[in-house]
Amino acid sequence: MRKMKKGRKFGREGNQRKALKLSFSANFILKGKMKTTEAKAKEFSSFIERQITGACKIIEKRDSAGKNSPESLHITKGLFKGFSSAVVKKLINEIAPKYKERKGGYTRVIKLGPRKSDGARMAIIELV
């Protein structure tokens, strides 16, 4: 029994879930808005918010310690492992400065009706 377990499985193995999470997050960061199932939107919104919070911390470190300080480089490499350079640049240069003063709640999940083909509950996830 799966009592008190955190996260959803999506009918996939661990490596497949990790790849799904990274590709979904990268596409979302590049586009800013996506239509997906409600379960995926809820699951990945917390991961995306952690990435944005990390990018905001990197901006703070750069402002206080300098652009290429060892602390900011260490955080950058650890946080954005698996993302392409275009995604990291957009996150640090465009998205993070926009939410620098905000404490959290960067994403919004808007619930839609069921999908016609299989009846799955759909949702739109977007940046606030």
C-alpha positions as CSV (number, residue, x, y, z in Angstrom):
1,M,0.0,0.0,0.0
2,R,1.2,3.5,-0.9
3,K,0.2,5.3,2.3
4,M,1.9,8.6,3.2
5,K,4.0,8.6,0.0
6,K,4.9,11.9,-1.6
7,G,4.6,12.5,-5.3
8,R,2.8,10.8,-8.2
9,K,4.0,8.0,-10.4
10,F,2.3,8.7,-13.7
11,G,2.5,5.0,-14.6
12,R,6.3,5.4,-15.3
13,E,9.6,4.2,-13.8
14,G,11.8,6.5,-11.8
15,N,14.1,7.6,-14.7
16,Q,11.1,8.2,-17.0
17,R,9.5,10.4,-14.3
18,K,12.6,12.4,-13.9
19,A,12.9,12.9,-17.7
20,L,9.2,13.9,-17.9
21,K,9.7,16.4,-15.1
22,L,12.8,18.0,-16.7
23,S,11.3,18.2,-20.2
24,F,7.9,19.5,-18.9
25,S,9.7,22.1,-16.8
26,A,12.0,23.2,-19.6
27,N,9.1,23.6,-22.0
28,F,7.1,25.5,-19.4
29,I,10.0,27.9,-18.7
30,L,10.5,28.6,-22.4
31,K,6.7,29.0,-23.2
32,G,5.4,30.4,-19.9
33,K,2.0,28.6,-20.2
34,M,1.0,25.0,-20.9
35,K,-2.1,22.9,-21.2
36,T,-1.8,19.5,-19.6
37,T,-3.5,17.1,-17.2
38,E,-4.4,18.4,-13.8
39,A,-2.2,15.9,-12.0
40,K,0.9,16.8,-14.0
41,A,0.2,20.5,-13.5
42,K,-0.2,20.1,-9.7
43,E,2.9,17.9,-9.4
44,F,5.3,19.9,-11.5
45,S,4.2,23.4,-10.3
46,S,6.1,22.8,-7.0
47,F,9.3,21.8,-8.9
48,I,9.1,24.8,-11.2
49,E,8.6,27.1,-8.2
50,R,11.7,25.7,-6.5
51,Q,13.7,26.4,-9.7
52,I,12.4,30.0,-9.8
53,T,13.2,30.5,-6.1
54,G,16.7,29.1,-6.8
55,A,17.2,31.6,-9.7
56,C,16.1,34.4,-7.4
57,K,18.7,33.4,-4.9
58,I,21.4,33.3,-7.6
59,I,20.5,36.9,-8.5
60,E,20.8,37.9,-4.9
61,K,24.2,36.3,-4.6
62,R,25.4,37.9,-7.9
63,D,24.3,41.4,-6.6
64,S,26.1,41.0,-3.3
65,A,29.2,39.0,-4.2
66,G,29.8,39.6,-7.9
67,K,28.7,38.1,-11.1
68,N,30.9,34.9,-11.2
69,S,31.3,34.3,-7.5
70,P,31.9,30.6,-6.5
71,E,28.7,30.5,-4.5
72,S,26.4,31.6,-7.4
73,L,28.2,29.2,-9.8
74,H,27.8,26.3,-7.4
75,I,24.1,27.0,-6.9
76,T,23.6,27.4,-10.7
77,K,25.2,24.0,-11.5
78,G,23.4,22.2,-8.8
79,L,19.9,23.6,-9.4
80,F,19.8,23.5,-13.2
81,K,21.4,20.1,-13.8
82,G,19.7,18.6,-16.8
83,F,18.4,21.9,-18.3
84,S,19.7,23.4,-21.6
85,S,21.6,26.7,-21.5
86,A,18.7,28.5,-23.2
87,V,16.4,27.5,-20.4
88,V,18.9,28.5,-17.7
89,K,19.5,31.9,-19.4
90,K,15.8,32.6,-19.7
91,L,15.2,31.6,-16.1
92,I,18.0,33.8,-14.7
93,N,17.8,36.8,-17.1
94,E,14.0,37.1,-17.6
95,I,11.9,35.2,-15.1
96,A,13.8,35.6,-11.9
97,P,14.2,39.4,-12.0
98,K,10.4,39.6,-12.5
99,Y,9.7,37.6,-9.3
100,K,12.7,38.9,-7.2
101,E,10.5,40.6,-4.6
102,R,7.8,37.9,-4.5
103,K,8.1,35.3,-1.8
104,G,6.5,32.4,-3.7
105,G,3.4,31.4,-5.6
106,Y,4.9,32.0,-9.1
107,T,2.6,29.5,-10.9
108,R,-1.1,29.3,-11.3
109,V,-3.1,26.1,-12.1
110,I,-6.5,26.8,-13.8
111,K,-8.7,23.8,-14.0
112,L,-10.5,23.0,-17.2
113,G,-13.1,20.5,-18.2
114,P,-12.4,16.8,-19.1
115,R,-10.6,15.9,-22.3
116,K,-12.9,14.6,-25.0
117,S,-10.9,11.4,-25.9
118,D,-10.3,9.8,-22.5
119,G,-12.1,12.1,-20.0
120,A,-8.8,13.1,-18.2
121,R,-9.2,16.3,-16.2
122,M,-7.3,19.1,-17.9
123,A,-5.7,22.2,-16.6
124,I,-3.6,25.2,-17.7
125,I,-0.5,26.0,-15.8
126,E,0.9,29.5,-16.2
127,L,3.2,32.0,-14.6
128,V,1.4,34.6,-12.4
